[in-house]
Amino acid sequence: NDVTVGKDKCDTDVLDTNVIPVAIKVLHPKVREAFQRDLKLMKAASRFLTFVFPKLHWVNLNQCVEE
């Protein structure tokens, strides 16, 4: 039996006991740097919005970004 690549489910009816389903994670180049940059922008935006709209303090945007 063939295992189809790209499906959400594994074929559990595989008769060949030498076939082991695996998952592969691909880390794209520079994704860590882009993620860190985006977090810094979100932190700055949350501080700015809380400063401009003080009534937003109950939402605690800074904590939301930190989580």
N, CA, C and O atoms as a MOPAC input file, in Angstrom:
PM7 MOZYME 1SCF
protein

 N      0.83300 1    -1.19400 1     0.00000 1
 C      0.00000 1     0.00000 1     0.00000 1
 C      0.87100 1     1.24800 1     0.00000 1
 O      1.96400 1     1.26000 1     0.56600 1
 N      0.37400 1     2.28700 1    -0.63700 1
 C      1.10200 1     3.55900 1    -0.68600 1
 C      0.57900 1     4.49400 1     0.39000 1
 O     -0.61100 1     4.48600 1     0.70900 1
 N      1.45600 1     5.28600 1     0.93800 1
 C      1.06500 1     6.32900 1     1.87200 1
 C      1.01500 1     7.62100 1     1.08600 1
 O      2.00600 1     7.99900 1     0.46000 1
 N     -0.11300 1     8.30500 1     1.10500 1
 C     -0.28400 1     9.52200 1     0.33600 1
 C      0.23600 1    10.71000 1     1.13300 1
 O     -0.14900 1    10.90100 1     2.28600 1
 N      1.09200 1    11.49400 1     0.53600 1
 C      1.65900 1    12.67100 1     1.18200 1
 C      0.68300 1    13.82700 1     1.05600 1
 O      0.09100 1    14.03400 1    -0.00300 1
 N      0.51300 1    14.59000 1     2.15100 1
 C     -0.32700 1    15.77900 1     2.09600 1
 C     -1.71100 1    15.57700 1     2.66000 1
 O     -2.47700 1    16.53900 1     2.73500 1
 N     -2.06900 1    14.37400 1     3.06100 1
 C     -3.37800 1    14.15400 1     3.65400 1
 C     -3.31400 1    14.43100 1     5.14400 1
 O     -2.24900 1    14.33800 1     5.75300 1
 N     -4.45400 1    14.77100 1     5.73300 1
 C     -4.50500 1    15.04900 1     7.16600 1
 C     -4.48900 1    13.78400 1     8.00200 1
 O     -4.10000 1    13.81600 1     9.16900 1
 N     -4.90500 1    12.67900 1     7.42300 1
 C     -5.00000 1    11.42600 1     8.17200 1
 C     -3.99500 1    10.41800 1     7.62600 1
 O     -3.67500 1    10.42200 1     6.43700 1
 N     -3.50900 1     9.56400 1     8.50100 1
 C     -2.61700 1     8.48800 1     8.06200 1
 C     -3.45200 1     7.29400 1     7.64100 1
 O     -4.55200 1     7.08400 1     8.15200 1
 N     -2.93400 1     6.52500 1     6.72000 1
 C     -3.60500 1     5.29600 1     6.29500 1
 C     -3.29500 1     4.22400 1     7.33600 1
 O     -2.17500 1     3.71600 1     7.38800 1
 N     -4.27500 1     3.87900 1     8.16300 1
 C     -4.05600 1     2.91100 1     9.24000 1
 C     -4.15900 1     1.47200 1     8.75500 1
 O     -3.90100 1     0.53800 1     9.51500 1
 N     -4.53000 1     1.29200 1     7.51000 1
 C     -4.67300 1    -0.06000 1     6.97500 1
 C     -3.42800 1    -0.49300 1     6.20600 1
 O     -3.51300 1    -1.35700 1     5.33300 1
 N     -2.29100 1     0.08500 1     6.51300 1
 C     -1.05300 1    -0.28200 1     5.82500 1
 C     -0.65800 1    -1.68500 1     6.25700 1
 O     -0.51900 1    -1.95500 1     7.45000 1
 N     -0.47800 1    -2.57600 1     5.29000 1
 C     -0.14700 1    -3.96200 1     5.60100 1
 C      1.34400 1    -4.17200 1     5.79300 1
 O      1.75100 1    -5.09600 1     6.49700 1
 N      2.15300 1    -3.34200 1     5.18900 1
 C      3.60000 1    -3.47900 1     5.29400 1
 C      4.04700 1    -2.96800 1     6.66300 1
 O      3.88400 1    -1.78500 1     6.96200 1
 N      4.60400 1    -3.83900 1     7.49100 1
 C      4.99500 1    -3.45600 1     8.84800 1
 C      6.28300 1    -2.63900 1     8.85800 1
 O      6.66800 1    -2.12100 1     9.90600 1
 N      6.95400 1    -2.51300 1     7.71800 1
 C      8.17600 1    -1.71500 1     7.64500 1
 C      7.89700 1    -0.23600 1     7.40300 1
 O      8.82000 1     0.57800 1     7.42000 1
 N      6.63500 1     0.11900 1     7.17700 1
 C      6.26600 1     1.50900 1     6.90700 1
 C      5.84300 1     2.16100 1     8.21300 1
 O      4.94100 1     1.67700 1     8.89700 1
 N      6.49600 1     3.25400 1     8.55200 1
 C      6.17300 1     3.98800 1     9.77200 1
 C      5.75900 1     5.40400 1     9.37600 1
 O      6.54700 1     6.11800 1     8.75700 1
 N      4.54300 1     5.82300 1     9.71800 1
 C      4.12900 1     7.19600 1     9.39300 1
 C      4.92800 1     8.18900 1    10.24100 1
 O      5.13400 1     7.97900 1    11.43600 1
 N      5.36700 1     9.25900 1     9.60600 1
 C      6.13900 1    10.28500 1    10.30300 1
 C      5.59800 1    11.66400 1     9.94800 1
 O      4.91600 1    11.84000 1     8.93800 1
 N      5.91300 1    12.63500 1    10.79500 1
 C      5.58700 1    14.02600 1    10.51100 1
 C      6.89400 1    14.79300 1    10.38400 1
 O      7.84000 1    14.56100 1    11.13700 1
 N      6.93400 1    15.69900 1     9.43500 1
 C      8.14000 1    16.48600 1     9.20500 1
 C      7.80900 1    17.95500 1     9.41200 1
 O      6.86100 1    18.47600 1     8.82400 1
 N      8.59900 1    18.62300 1    10.25500 1
 C      8.41900 1    20.04500 1    10.50000 1
 C      9.48600 1    20.79300 1     9.70900 1
 O     10.67500 1    20.49200 1     9.81100 1
 N      9.05000 1    21.76400 1     8.92700 1
 C      9.97100 1    22.55100 1     8.12600 1
 C     10.04800 1    23.94400 1     8.72800 1
 O      9.03200 1    24.62700 1     8.85900 1
 N     11.24100 1    24.36000 1     9.09000 1
 C     11.45400 1    25.69500 1     9.62100 1
 C     11.99300 1    26.56100 1     8.49100 1
 O     13.09200 1    26.33500 1     7.98500 1
 N     11.21400 1    27.53800 1     8.11300 1
 C     11.60700 1    28.39400 1     7.00400 1
 C     12.72900 1    29.33600 1     7.43000 1
 O     12.80600 1    29.72300 1     8.59600 1
 N     13.58200 1    29.69900 1     6.50900 1
 C     14.70100 1    30.59000 1     6.83200 1
 C     14.20300 1    31.92300 1     7.39600 1
 O     13.21900 1    32.48300 1     6.91400 1
 N     14.87200 1    32.40200 1     8.38800 1
 C     14.62900 1    33.71500 1     9.00200 1
 C     13.27200 1    33.83400 1     9.67900 1
 O     12.84900 1    34.94900 1     9.98200 1
 N     12.56900 1    32.73200 1     9.92900 1
 C     11.26200 1    32.82300 1    10.57400 1
 C     11.41100 1    33.28900 1    12.02000 1
 O     10.55000 1    34.00700 1    12.53000 1
 N     12.49000 1    32.89000 1    12.68000 1
 C     12.71200 1    33.31000 1    14.07000 1
 C     12.87400 1    34.83000 1    14.14600 1
 O     12.29200 1    35.47600 1    15.01700 1
 N     13.66800 1    35.39700 1    13.23100 1
 C     13.87400 1    36.84600 1    13.22200 1
 C     12.57400 1    37.58600 1    12.92700 1
 O     12.27800 1    38.60000 1    13.56000 1
 N     11.80100 1    37.08600 1    11.97500 1
 C     10.52600 1    37.72200 1    11.63500 1
 C      9.56200 1    37.65600 1    12.81300 1
 O      8.84200 1    38.61800 1    13.08200 1
 N      9.54500 1    36.53400 1    13.51100 1
 C      8.66200 1    36.37400 1    14.66300 1
 C      9.05600 1    37.34100 1    15.77600 1
 O      8.19000 1    37.98300 1    16.37000 1
 N     10.35300 1    37.45100 1    16.06600 1
 C     10.82100 1    38.37000 1    17.10100 1
 C     10.49000 1    39.82300 1    16.74000 1
 O     10.09100 1    40.60700 1    17.60100 1
 N     10.65900 1    40.17100 1    15.46700 1
 C     10.32500 1    41.52500 1    15.01300 1
 C      8.84200 1    41.80500 1    15.19800 1
 O      8.46400 1    42.87300 1    15.67700 1
 N      8.00300 1    40.84600 1    14.81900 1
 C      6.56100 1    41.02000 1    14.95500 1
 C      6.14500 1    41.16900 1    16.41600 1
 O      5.26100 1    41.96400 1    16.73300 1
 N      6.77700 1    40.41100 1    17.30300 1
 C      6.46800 1    40.54500 1    18.73600 1
 C      6.84600 1    41.92900 1    19.25500 1
 O      6.09600 1    42.52800 1    20.02600 1
 N      7.99500 1    42.43600 1    18.84000 1
 C      8.39900 1    43.78200 1    19.26200 1
 C      7.40500 1    44.82800 1    18.78100 1
 O      7.06000 1    45.74900 1    19.52100 1
 N      6.94400 1    44.68700 1    17.54100 1
 C      5.95000 1    45.62400 1    17.00700 1
 C      4.63400 1    45.53800 1    17.77400 1
 O      4.01400 1    46.56200 1    18.06500 1
 N      4.20800 1    44.32400 1    18.10100 1
 C      2.95900 1    44.14900 1    18.85300 1
 C      3.07800 1    44.74000 1    20.25600 1
 O      2.12700 1    45.34500 1    20.75200 1
 N      4.24400 1    44.57000 1    20.90500 1
 C      4.45800 1    45.14300 1    22.23600 1
 C      4.39600 1    46.66100 1    22.18000 1
 O      3.76800 1    47.29500 1    23.02700 1
 N      5.04600 1    47.23500 1    21.18700 1
 C      5.03600 1    48.69600 1    21.03900 1
 C      3.61400 1    49.19400 1    20.76500 1
 O      3.18400 1    50.19400 1    21.34000 1
 N      2.90100 1    48.51200 1    19.90300 1
 C      1.52700 1    48.90900 1    19.58000 1
 C      0.62500 1    48.80100 1    20.80400 1
 O     -0.23500 1    49.65700 1    21.01300 1
 N      0.80700 1    47.76100 1    21.61600 1
 C     -0.04200 1    47.60400 1    22.80100 1
 C      0.23100 1    48.71400 1    23.80900 1
 O     -0.70200 1    49.23300 1    24.42200 1
 N      1.50100 1    49.08700 1    23.98900 1
 C      1.83200 1    50.19300 1    24.90000 1
 C      1.26100 1    51.50800 1    24.38200 1
 O      0.70600 1    52.29500 1    25.14900 1
 N      1.39900 1    51.74300 1    23.07500 1
 C      0.89600 1    52.97100 1    22.47000 1
 C     -0.62400 1    53.06400 1    22.60300 1
 O     -1.15500 1    54.10300 1    22.99500 1
 N     -1.32000 1    51.97600 1    22.27600 1
 C     -2.78300 1    52.00300 1    22.35100 1
 C     -3.27800 1    52.20100 1    23.77700 1
 O     -4.27300 1    52.89100 1    24.00000 1
 N     -2.59300 1    51.60100 1    24.74100 1
 C     -2.98100 1    51.77300 1    26.13600 1
 C     -2.72400 1    53.21900 1    26.58200 1
 O     -3.47300 1    53.76500 1    27.39200 1
 N     -1.66500 1    53.83000 1    26.05200 1
 C     -1.36800 1    55.22800 1    26.38100 1
 C     -2.40800 1    56.16200 1    25.76100 1
 O     -2.89400 1    57.07800 1    26.42500 1
 N     -2.75000 1    55.93500 1    24.49200 1
 C     -3.68900 1    56.80300 1    23.77800 1
 C     -5.12400 1    56.59800 1    24.27800 1
 O     -5.89800 1    57.55000 1    24.37300 1
 N     -5.46800 1    55.35000 1    24.59600 1
 C     -6.81200 1    55.02400 1    25.07600 1
 C     -6.71400 1    54.41700 1    26.47500 1
 O     -6.74100 1    53.19500 1    26.62000 1
 N     -6.60100 1    55.25400 1    27.50300 1
 C     -6.39400 1    54.75100 1    28.86800 1
 C     -7.49000 1    53.78800 1    29.34100 1
 O     -7.24000 1    52.94400 1    30.20200 1
 N     -8.67200 1    53.90600 1    28.79600 1
 C     -9.76500 1    53.01100 1    29.21200 1
 C     -9.50000 1    51.56200 1    28.79900 1
 O    -10.18400 1    50.65000 1    29.26400 1
 N     -8.52100 1    51.34800 1    27.93700 1
 C     -8.17000 1    49.98700 1    27.52200 1
 C     -7.32600 1    49.25200 1    28.56300 1
 O     -6.99300 1    48.08200 1    28.37600 1
 N     -6.97900 1    49.93400 1    29.66000 1
 C     -6.11400 1    49.29500 1    30.66000 1
 C     -6.72000 1    48.00800 1    31.20500 1
 O     -5.98500 1    47.09900 1    31.59000 1
 N     -8.04800 1    47.91600 1    31.24500 1
 C     -8.69600 1    46.70600 1    31.76900 1
 C     -8.48300 1    45.50300 1    30.84700 1
 O     -8.56500 1    44.35800 1    31.29200 1
 N     -8.21000 1    45.76000 1    29.56800 1
 C     -7.94600 1    44.66500 1    28.62600 1
 C     -6.53300 1    44.11800 1    28.84900 1
 O     -6.27000 1    42.94000 1    28.60700 1
 N     -5.62800 1    44.98500 1    29.31000 1
 C     -4.23100 1    44.64300 1    29.56600 1
 C     -3.57100 1    44.05600 1    28.31000 1
 O     -3.15600 1    42.89700 1    28.27600 1
 N     -3.49700 1    44.89500 1    27.29800 1
 C     -2.92100 1    44.47400 1    26.01500 1
 C     -1.48200 1    43.99900 1    26.16300 1
 O     -1.05700 1    43.06700 1    25.48100 1
 N     -0.73100 1    44.64400 1    27.05900 1
 C      0.66300 1    44.24300 1    27.24000 1
 C      0.76400 1    42.77800 1    27.67700 1
 O      1.59700 1    42.02600 1    27.17100 1
 N     -0.08800 1    42.38700 1    28.61700 1
 C     -0.07000 1    41.01400 1    29.09000 1
 C     -0.51900 1    40.05100 1    27.98700 1
 O      0.01700 1    38.95000 1    27.86100 1
 N     -1.49700 1    40.47200 1    27.19600 1
 C     -1.96000 1    39.62100 1    26.09300 1
 C     -0.81600 1    39.32100 1    25.12500 1
 O     -0.66900 1    38.19000 1    24.66400 1
 N     -0.01500 1    40.33000 1    24.82200 1
 C      1.11400 1    40.13800 1    23.90200 1
 C      2.16600 1    39.23900 1    24.55100 1
 O      2.74500 1    38.38200 1    23.88400 1
 N      2.41600 1    39.43100 1    25.84400 1
 C      3.42200 1    38.63500 1    26.53700 1
 C      3.05400 1    37.14800 1    26.56300 1
 O      3.92800 1    36.28400 1    26.48500 1
 N      1.77400 1    36.86200 1    26.67200 1
 C      1.34200 1    35.45800 1    26.72300 1
 C      1.48200 1    34.84600 1    25.36200 1
 O      1.17300 1    33.66900 1    25.18000 1

